Amino acid sequence: MVRPPVRFTRANGDEAPIMKAISACVAGFLLLLSMTTSAIELVNNGSFETNSGAGSATFSNWTVVRENSSALGVGNFFAQTGNRSPSARLDVPTAPAGTFSAMTDQTGPGRTAIYQDVSVPATGPVWLALRLFVLNQTDDFAAPASLDFNVVPNQQVRVDVMNPAAGLWDVGAGVLTNAFVTQPGGTAASSYIPVSINLQPFAGQTVRVRVSEVDNLHGLVVGVDQVSVTSVPVGTCAPARPRAGGAACNLDLDGDGLLTATDALIATRYLLGFRNAALAQGITFDACATNTGAAALNNAASLLLAGSPPIIDIDGDGLALGSTDGLLLLRSLIGLTGTTATNGAVASLPASRRAWTAARDYLNQTCLAGVL
């Protein structure tokens, strides 16, 4: 005999309080599930694991172009595995994830690009992140506003978000934003470093993610891996900013997966000496925030003062100040750039990052801020 389902009711037919409580818990759980939906990955084969074999120059979903300065030159982005570069067999780090990375190697001057076009959703946070390795075999970089190997000297690496209609080697109006570029005086990386940029300003557009290099001084080995463009649907709480591999600092102080003026306000208040409830006074946190109490905010903000100099020393003067570093962070997170962001917000000499490009690179590479 099949028993009918048990129903807890009062004499008047209403559901008993215990069932109402269970129903409420289930509804809350379903709401939590909807808010923690995974971010949507928009890049195909960002790990470069799908290729035509070690040493090949063919990757699924990616376009690779190499132009050599002479017919005798050989070079490209190759499927690299292990700890040797594809053709020159130089010492390089292994792929940061999986078995393969895409890596340049060459026997003569030329230029190389690898790219994929991505459709940026019209709504919600969207984030580009990747890992980059650079081994420069000459004494320094040279970075004219060109990827032409006939412009001498020209020895540089770039990560750009492009207008797909622009010329492949464009570094001018076709570049929507530059995420990374090597500069003279810069040091070559000994390991893969994080590169990130916020793509939300390009909502509703198709953009081209291009990694390129030009080499006419000596060999230039460039490795790229873990390319990811993540989109977070509106109303969900999936992390918008991939932090795989970590970063030296985490500016997401309220823990909502985003970087907003709220985080900058909390950081600035902490640098000015505010603590406990004063950090959150007057702030309305969004539904995804996980750090809203005094103890959590104090702990998150205190980590920005770690190190010597402090990790939040954006302008490079050795100090962590609300009047400079805090103000610069706030301006950058609301979208200000260039001198509009730095005027009055950087210390005088000996500050080493007084120019916007230097401050921006520090925020993006050290803290994965992704500011434009």
SEGU-165926 format. One line per 5 residues: number of its first residue (from 1); for each residue y, z, x of C-alpha. Coordinates in nm, 2 decimals. Layout:
BEGIN
NUM	Y Z X  ...
//
This chain:
BEGIN
1	0.00 0.00 0.00  0.34 -0.09 0.14  0.59 0.19 0.11  0.94 0.10 -0.01  1.21 0.15 0.24
6	1.34 0.51 0.25  1.70 0.54 0.14  1.90 0.85 0.19  2.13 0.90 -0.11  2.32 1.16 -0.28
11	2.25 1.24 -0.65  2.54 1.01 -0.75  2.38 0.71 -0.56  2.61 0.71 -0.26  2.47 0.68 0.09
16	2.42 1.01 0.26  2.67 1.10 0.54  2.40 1.06 0.80  2.35 0.70 0.70  2.72 0.63 0.70
21	2.74 0.77 1.05  2.45 0.55 1.16  2.61 0.25 1.01  2.94 0.33 1.18  2.76 0.36 1.52
26	2.59 0.03 1.47  2.91 -0.14 1.38  3.08 0.01 1.68  2.79 -0.11 1.90  2.82 -0.46 1.77
31	3.19 -0.45 1.83  3.14 -0.34 2.19  2.89 -0.62 2.24  3.14 -0.87 2.12  3.41 -0.73 2.35
36	3.18 -0.75 2.66  3.08 -1.11 2.63  3.02 -1.27 2.96  3.29 -1.48 3.11  3.23 -1.86 3.08
41	3.17 -2.04 3.41  3.35 -2.38 3.42  3.25 -2.51 3.77  2.92 -2.69 3.80  2.71 -2.62 4.12
46	2.98 -2.40 4.27  2.71 -2.26 4.50  2.63 -2.61 4.64  2.26 -2.53 4.61  2.19 -2.86 4.43
51	2.22 -3.12 4.70  2.02 -3.40 4.87  1.89 -3.17 5.14  2.01 -2.99 5.45  2.25 -3.21 5.64
56	2.32 -3.44 5.35  2.67 -3.52 5.22  2.57 -3.54 4.85  2.63 -3.24 4.61  2.56 -3.25 4.24
61	2.89 -3.25 4.04  3.11 -3.27 4.35  3.29 -3.57 4.50  3.30 -3.58 4.88  3.53 -3.82 5.07
66	3.56 -3.86 5.45  3.80 -4.10 5.63  3.75 -4.13 6.01  4.03 -4.25 6.24  3.79 -4.49 6.41
71	3.46 -4.66 6.33  3.29 -4.45 6.60  3.38 -4.13 6.43  3.13 -3.93 6.22  3.21 -3.65 5.99
76	3.19 -3.51 5.63  3.12 -3.21 5.41  2.75 -3.15 5.47  2.49 -2.93 5.30  2.48 -2.65 5.56
81	2.21 -2.38 5.59  2.14 -2.12 5.85  2.39 -2.01 6.12  2.47 -2.34 6.29  2.72 -2.60 6.19
86	2.57 -2.93 6.06  2.61 -3.16 6.35  2.79 -2.99 6.64  2.55 -2.69 6.60  2.83 -2.43 6.65
91	2.77 -2.07 6.56  2.88 -2.01 6.20  2.80 -1.74 5.94  2.52 -1.80 5.69  2.61 -1.89 5.34
96	2.76 -1.59 5.16  2.52 -1.65 4.86  2.21 -1.85 4.82  2.08 -2.09 5.09  2.35 -2.36 5.12
101	2.73 -2.39 5.16  2.93 -2.71 5.19  3.06 -2.74 5.55  3.26 -2.99 5.75  3.17 -3.11 6.10
106	3.29 -3.42 6.29  3.27 -3.61 6.61  3.62 -3.76 6.60  3.96 -3.73 6.42  3.98 -3.78 6.05
111	4.01 -3.60 5.71  3.77 -3.47 5.45  3.79 -3.36 5.09  3.55 -3.22 4.84  3.67 -3.18 4.48
116	3.57 -3.12 4.12  3.77 -3.16 3.80  3.78 -2.86 3.56  3.91 -2.84 3.20  4.11 -2.52 3.16
121	4.08 -2.37 2.81  4.39 -2.35 2.60  4.36 -1.97 2.55  4.24 -1.67 2.75  4.25 -1.57 3.12
126	4.11 -1.83 3.36  4.05 -1.76 3.73  3.96 -1.97 4.03  3.78 -1.79 4.31  3.59 -1.92 4.62
131	3.48 -1.82 4.97  3.62 -2.01 5.27  3.52 -2.01 5.64  3.74 -2.18 5.91  3.65 -2.24 6.27
136	3.92 -2.42 6.46  3.81 -2.55 6.80  4.16 -2.60 6.93  4.43 -2.35 7.03  4.63 -2.35 6.71
141	4.67 -2.51 6.37  4.94 -2.77 6.29  5.04 -2.80 5.92  5.29 -3.08 5.85  5.34 -3.17 5.48
146	5.07 -3.43 5.51  4.69 -3.49 5.53  4.74 -3.81 5.73  4.54 -3.80 6.05  4.79 -4.05 6.20
151	5.06 -3.77 6.18  5.01 -3.59 6.51  4.95 -3.30 6.55  4.77 -3.23 6.22  4.50 -2.97 6.22
156	4.49 -2.78 5.89  4.28 -2.67 5.59  4.40 -2.65 5.23  4.27 -2.53 4.89  4.48 -2.69 4.61
161	4.48 -2.71 4.24  4.57 -3.07 4.17  4.68 -3.31 3.90  4.37 -3.54 3.88  4.60 -3.84 3.84
166	4.76 -3.77 4.18  4.65 -3.94 4.50  4.34 -3.79 4.67  4.54 -3.68 4.98  4.86 -3.58 4.80
171	5.03 -3.26 4.91  5.35 -3.31 4.71  5.42 -3.33 4.34  5.05 -3.38 4.26  4.97 -3.02 4.38
176	5.01 -2.79 4.08  4.96 -2.49 4.31  4.83 -2.43 4.66  4.58 -2.15 4.69  4.53 -2.15 5.07
181	4.67 -2.33 5.37  4.62 -2.26 5.74  4.95 -2.20 5.93  5.04 -2.23 6.30  4.98 -1.90 6.47
186	4.70 -1.81 6.22  4.37 -1.69 6.34  4.04 -1.87 6.25  3.81 -1.67 6.03  3.50 -1.51 6.18
191	3.34 -1.48 5.83  3.39 -1.62 5.48  3.71 -1.49 5.32  3.80 -1.48 4.95  4.05 -1.72 4.80
196	4.17 -1.68 4.44  4.43 -1.81 4.21  4.53 -1.76 3.84  4.48 -2.09 3.64  4.62 -1.96 3.31
201	4.95 -2.14 3.37  4.76 -2.47 3.34  4.60 -2.38 3.00  4.49 -2.69 2.81  4.50 -2.92 3.11
206	4.23 -3.07 3.33  4.29 -2.98 3.69  4.12 -3.08 4.02  4.00 -2.81 4.26  4.03 -2.97 4.60
211	3.92 -2.83 4.94  4.05 -3.05 5.22  4.10 -3.06 5.60  4.25 -3.29 5.85  4.16 -3.28 6.22
216	4.32 -3.48 6.50  4.34 -3.22 6.78  3.98 -3.11 6.80  3.69 -3.01 6.58  3.76 -2.82 6.26
221	3.46 -2.66 6.08  3.53 -2.56 5.72  3.27 -2.39 5.50  3.31 -2.34 5.13  3.09 -2.16 4.89
226	3.08 -1.96 4.56  3.34 -2.18 4.39  3.39 -2.03 4.05  3.63 -2.09 3.76  3.58 -1.83 3.50
231	3.72 -1.83 3.15  3.73 -1.52 2.93  3.74 -1.58 2.56  4.02 -1.41 2.37  3.92 -1.08 2.23
236	3.65 -1.01 2.49  3.65 -0.77 2.78  3.45 -0.97 3.04  3.60 -0.94 3.40  3.85 -1.22 3.44
241	3.87 -1.19 3.82  3.54 -1.22 4.01  3.53 -0.97 4.29  3.19 -1.05 4.44  3.21 -0.96 4.80
246	3.50 -0.72 4.72  3.85 -0.71 4.85  4.05 -0.46 5.06  4.25 -0.35 4.75  4.21 -0.36 4.38
251	4.53 -0.39 4.19  4.37 -0.38 3.84  4.47 -0.02 3.80  4.40 0.01 3.42  4.06 -0.15 3.46
256	4.10 -0.42 3.20  3.99 -0.71 3.42  4.34 -0.86 3.44  4.64 -0.82 3.66  4.95 -0.77 3.45
261	5.29 -0.60 3.46  5.12 -0.28 3.34  4.93 -0.26 3.67  5.24 -0.32 3.87  5.43 -0.06 3.67
266	5.16 0.20 3.73  5.15 0.12 4.10  5.53 0.14 4.13  5.55 0.47 3.95  5.28 0.61 4.19
271	5.47 0.49 4.49  5.78 0.66 4.36  5.60 0.99 4.33  5.49 0.99 3.96  5.16 1.15 3.89
276	4.93 1.24 3.60  5.07 1.17 3.25  5.39 1.03 3.39  5.19 0.73 3.52  5.10 0.62 3.16
281	5.41 0.73 2.98  5.52 0.47 2.73  5.24 0.23 2.81  5.02 0.08 2.54  4.69 -0.01 2.70
286	4.49 -0.30 2.57  4.15 -0.26 2.42  3.97 -0.36 2.74  4.14 -0.10 2.96  3.90 0.16 3.11
291	4.15 0.36 3.31  4.39 0.52 3.06  4.37 0.89 3.14  4.57 1.08 3.40  4.27 1.14 3.64
296	4.15 0.78 3.63  4.50 0.63 3.69  4.57 0.88 3.97  4.25 0.79 4.14  4.29 0.41 4.11
301	4.65 0.42 4.23  4.58 0.66 4.52  4.34 0.40 4.67  4.64 0.17 4.73  4.77 0.41 4.99
306	4.45 0.40 5.19  4.47 0.28 5.55  4.73 0.27 5.81  4.95 0.09 5.72  4.88 0.14 5.35
311	4.70 -0.15 5.18  4.98 -0.19 4.93  5.23 -0.26 5.22  5.30 -0.61 5.09  5.61 -0.68 5.30
316	5.44 -0.56 5.62  5.69 -0.29 5.73  5.42 -0.03 5.77  5.53 0.17 5.46  5.43 0.18 5.09
321	5.75 0.20 4.89  5.82 0.15 4.52  6.16 0.00 4.59  6.01 -0.28 4.79  5.64 -0.32 4.76
326	5.63 -0.20 4.40  5.92 -0.43 4.30  5.77 -0.73 4.48  5.43 -0.67 4.30  5.60 -0.64 3.96
331	5.80 -0.96 4.01  5.49 -1.16 4.13  5.28 -1.04 3.84  5.53 -1.16 3.58  5.53 -1.50 3.75
336	5.84 -1.50 3.98  5.80 -1.69 4.30  6.00 -1.78 4.62  6.32 -1.60 4.69  6.35 -1.50 4.32
341	6.05 -1.27 4.40  6.16 -1.15 4.74  6.54 -1.11 4.73  6.61 -0.73 4.75  6.24 -0.66 4.74
346	6.13 -0.68 5.10  6.23 -0.46 5.39  6.44 -0.58 5.68  6.29 -0.63 6.02  6.04 -0.53 6.15
351	5.88 -0.63 5.82  5.63 -0.91 5.90  5.60 -1.06 5.55  5.95 -1.11 5.44  5.90 -1.47 5.33
356	5.74 -1.53 4.99  5.46 -1.74 5.13  5.35 -1.46 5.36  5.37 -1.20 5.09  5.19 -1.42 4.85
361	4.91 -1.50 5.10  4.87 -1.13 5.16  4.84 -1.05 4.79  4.59 -1.33 4.73  4.37 -1.29 5.03
366	4.37 -0.91 5.07  4.39 -0.81 4.70  4.26 -1.12 4.52  4.59 -1.11 4.32  4.58 -1.49 4.26
371	4.96 -1.51 4.22  5.13 -1.85 4.22
//
